[in-house]
Amino acid sequence: MIITKPTSSSWIDYLKPNPRANVRLFCFPYAGGGASIFRTWANDVPTGVEVCPVQLPGRESRLIEQPFTRLSSLVQALAQAISPYLDVPFAFFGHSMGALISFELARELRRQNRPGPFHLFVSGHRAPELPPRRRPIHQLADAAFKAELDGLHGTPKEVLQNAELMELLLPLLRADFAVCETYNYSPETPLNCSISAFGGLQDKEVSYQDLEKWQDQTYRSFTLRRLPGNHFFVHSARELLLEGVFKDLTMLTHGLTGTNAYVRY
């Protein structure tokens, strides 16, 4: 199967069309992040994969747009926006907030009786049915909100200490945290796609047990890997992460996974 080039969309950035690909991998960023997180992934993918970094409103090339503050509205907009790209088999990858987005987007496509992903990669996020461990922070005063961000180690100190830059970033960060912190899980039938979960060995936000519960969200195969690093191992363990992602994609596209397999790494 040859992928046909879809119509252009502000929702997909850093796309390198791959005429030899037969699978698309949509990549969803963490809170405050943009499509640039995945801009180099296309350099390392197998021949049969086309990477589609998703650019959410309110950041990078879409900086002037209003960011979403509720997950339900975001996934409904995404379901419409990626429609031109769903003409071939596809998978979702999401880190932290992106994992939650990709999970609910898969369920939204199912509700609409539309094609869904054949595989879900969820990285750095607890299983969606688990209650949050920490209090919401998106409505805190600026100083307290910045202190919480500093504790998460996802925002460089030089950025946190740059008043002008933080004035620009705070509305986006608050909106993204609101997306996650106002999310209410609703029980539904498990997905009919396999799931791979990734976590950081030093991640204090997401435990092994948190990741293992993702198994309950699929009728098909489940794989769990933990990699060196904290919550942002998506950067520090990039090569190992990509190795796991593309290993699973290769196996899946060759029909080598079973329906009830569970693999731990």
Residue pairs with C-beta under 8 A, 6 or more apart in sequence:
1 22
1 88
2 19
2 20
2 22
3 17
3 18
3 19
3 21
3 22
3 24
3 50
3 87
3 88
4 87
5 17
6 84
6 85
6 87
7 84
9 81
9 82
9 84
9 85
10 55
10 61
10 62
11 54
11 55
11 56
11 78
11 81
11 82
12 35
12 52
12 53
12 54
12 55
12 82
12 85
13 34
13 35
13 36
13 53
13 54
13 55
13 60
13 61
14 35
14 36
14 38
14 39
14 42
14 53
15 50
15 51
15 52
15 53
16 42
16 50
16 51
17 50
18 42
18 45
18 47
18 49
18 50
20 47
20 48
21 47
21 48
21 49
21 50
22 48
22 88
22 89
22 253
23 48
23 49
23 50
23 88
23 89
23 90
23 91
23 249
23 253
24 49
24 50
24 51
24 52
24 85
24 88
24 89
24 90
24 91
25 41
25 45
25 49
25 50
25 51
25 52
25 90
25 91
25 92
25 93
25 245
25 249
26 52
26 54
26 82
26 85
26 90
26 91
26 92
26 93
26 102
26 117
27 35
27 37
27 38
27 41
27 51
27 52
27 53
27 54
27 93
27 94
27 98
28 54
28 56
28 92
28 93
28 94
28 95
28 97
28 98
28 99
28 101
28 102
29 35
29 37
29 38
29 54
29 56
29 94
29 95
29 97
29 98
30 37
30 95
30 96
30 97
30 98
30 124
30 154
30 232
30 234
31 96
31 97
31 154
31 173
31 176
31 177
31 179
31 180
32 59
32 154
32 155
32 169
32 172
32 173
32 176
33 59
33 95
33 98
34 55
34 56
34 59
34 60
34 61
35 53
35 54
35 55
35 60
35 61
36 53
36 60
37 53
37 95
37 234
37 235
38 51
38 53
39 53
41 51
41 53
41 242
42 50
42 51
44 242
44 246
45 51
45 242
45 246
46 246
46 249
46 250
48 250
48 253
49 246
49 249
52 82
52 85
54 78
54 82
54 98
55 61
55 62
56 62
56 67
56 68
56 74
57 65
57 66
57 67
57 68
58 65
58 66
58 67
58 68
58 171
58 172
58 175
59 67
59 172
67 171
67 172
67 175
67 176
68 74
68 77
68 175
68 179
69 175
69 178
69 179
69 182
70 178
70 179
70 182
71 100
71 101
71 104
71 179
71 180
71 182
71 183
72 104
74 101
74 179
75 101
75 104
75 105
75 108
76 108
78 101
78 105
78 108
79 105
79 108
79 109
79 112
79 114
86 114
86 115
89 118
89 253
90 115
90 117
90 118
91 117
91 118
91 119
91 120
91 121
91 249
91 252
92 102
92 105
92 106
92 117
92 119
92 120
92 121
93 102
93 121
93 123
93 245
94 100
94 101
94 102
94 103
94 121
94 122
94 123
94 125
95 123
95 124
95 125
95 234
96 123
96 124
96 125
96 231
97 125
97 176
97 179
97 180
98 123
99 122
99 123
99 124
99 125
100 125
100 128
100 179
100 180
100 183
101 179
102 117
102 120
102 121
102 122
103 120
103 122
103 128
103 217
104 128
106 116
106 117
106 120
106 191
106 193
107 188
107 191
109 115
109 116
109 117
110 116
110 191
116 191
116 192
116 193
117 193
118 193
118 194
118 252
119 193
119 194
119 195
119 196
119 248
119 249
119 252
120 191
120 193
120 194
120 195
120 196
120 218
121 195
121 196
121 198
121 245
121 248
122 195
122 196
122 197
122 198
122 214
123 197
123 198
123 199
123 234
123 241
124 198
124 199
124 200
124 203
124 205
124 206
124 231
124 232
124 233
124 234
125 206
126 205
126 206
126 207
126 210
126 211
126 213
127 210
127 211
127 212
127 213
127 214
127 216
127 217
128 183
128 185
128 217
129 185
129 187
129 213
129 216
129 217
130 210
130 213
132 181
133 205
136 177
136 181
136 182
137 144
137 145
137 148
137 177
137 181
138 145
138 174
138 175
138 177
138 178
138 181
139 174
140 148
142 170
145 170
145 173
145 174
146 160
146 166
149 155
149 160
149 173
150 157
150 160
152 205
152 231
153 230
153 231
153 232
154 231
154 232
155 173
159 165
159 166
159 169
160 166
190 216
190 217
190 218
190 219
191 217
191 218
191 219
191 220
192 218
192 219
192 220
193 218
193 220
194 218
194 220
194 221
194 222
194 223
194 252
194 257
195 214
195 215
195 217
195 218
195 220
195 221
195 222
195 223
196 222
196 223
196 224
196 225
196 244
196 245
196 248
197 211
197 212
197 214
197 222
197 223
197 224
197 225
198 211
198 225
198 226
198 227
198 233
198 241
198 244
199 206
199 207
199 208
199 210
199 211
199 224
199 225
199 226
199 227
199 233
200 206
200 226
200 227
200 228
200 229
200 230
200 231
200 232
200 233
200 237
201 226
201 227
201 228
201 229
201 233
202 228
202 229
202 230
203 229
203 230
203 231
203 233
204 230
204 231
205 231
206 231
208 224
208 226
211 224
211 226
212 224
214 222
214 224
215 222
215 224
215 262
219 259
220 257
220 259
220 260
221 257
221 258
221 259
221 260
221 261
221 262
221 263
222 261
222 262
222 263
223 248
223 261
223 262
223 263
223 264
223 265
224 262
224 263
224 264
224 265
225 244
225 264
225 265
226 265
227 233
227 237
227 240
227 241
227 244
228 236
228 237
228 240
229 235
229 236
229 237
230 236
233 241
234 241
244 265
251 257
